[in-house]
Amino acid sequence: MAPFFSPEFRLAAACAMWPPSDRRTEAVRTAAAVRLDWSRFLRVARRHQVVALVHEGLRPLQADVPLEIIEELAAQAAMLVREDLAIARESVRLQRLFDEADLPVLFVKGAALGVLAFGKLGLRSAQDIDLLVSYEALPLAIAIVCRAGYRRFDPPPNVNDAQLRLLMPLRKDLGFVHEASGLRIELHWRLFLNPYAMAETSMMAESRLVPLAGTAGLRTLSEEDLFAYLCMHGALHWWNIAIANLLAAASMLVYFFFGHRSLGARLLERWTED
């Protein structure tokens, strides 16, 4: 029977193993020992948003990889680092603006997750900044975002206030774009369209600050909430092939990222409370 996964996917998955280890190096060597379509490999890395991890994972094998592939990966990884740093810098600025307004806000995914998962920026792809506020705080949060140089694009600006009020129960966020930089914000008042999914008001109270540089940091979800969010978000958006296997693998990755063997017990206790 032919392997379920292509050789190119297997190599990308081996490169994405974290943290770096002899086991990862051996897995990469094994996956790279077969005939590969390197153009397809690049497409797989982009599709699964692991270009930076692939670039790092292939370092021990650079002599065996076509030069044009190494150069393309290096260029894309460098661009990712620049984009990630720009998003982190802007996230810190927004955190400061919300703190000055004394308005609680959480940064979901983005730079905070990159630091928690990998210990540094530049390895995780991000397209926008996800903010979470309470529904009651939404008008003030919108005012802060607009004063920071953003304008709403989703729903479009021609949607008036009366129309927007009709749309709000059907949405979970509003989209904003920065007038100068083009950076985008998704301003959430809930994490999922299902109003009962992770609707706990305790998320703000149980949040934590993730240090980025010096005294700067971003407030994000607690360990338990982040674990649950990543599993649900991944199931909805990414794990549309072999869902059970990928979900289990992702859960284990998050488990090891946080390094707390009691996390599963705490989650089970919390989710089975009356």
Secondary structure as UniProt FT lines:
FT   HELIX           7..15
FT   HELIX           22..32
FT   HELIX           38..47
FT   TURN            48..49
FT   HELIX           51..57
FT   HELIX           59..64
FT   HELIX           67..100
FT   TURN            101..102
FT   STRAND          106..108
FT   HELIX           110..118
FT   STRAND          129..132
FT   HELIX           135..137
FT   HELIX           138..147
FT   TURN            148..149
FT   STRAND          150..154
FT   TURN            157..158
FT   HELIX           161..167
FT   HELIX           168..170
FT   STRAND          173..178
FT   TURN            179..181
FT   STRAND          184..188
FT   TURN            195..198
FT   HELIX           202..205
FT   STRAND          208..213
FT   TURN            214..215
FT   STRAND          216..220
FT   HELIX           223..237
FT   HELIX           243..258
FT   TURN            261..262
FT   HELIX           263..271
//
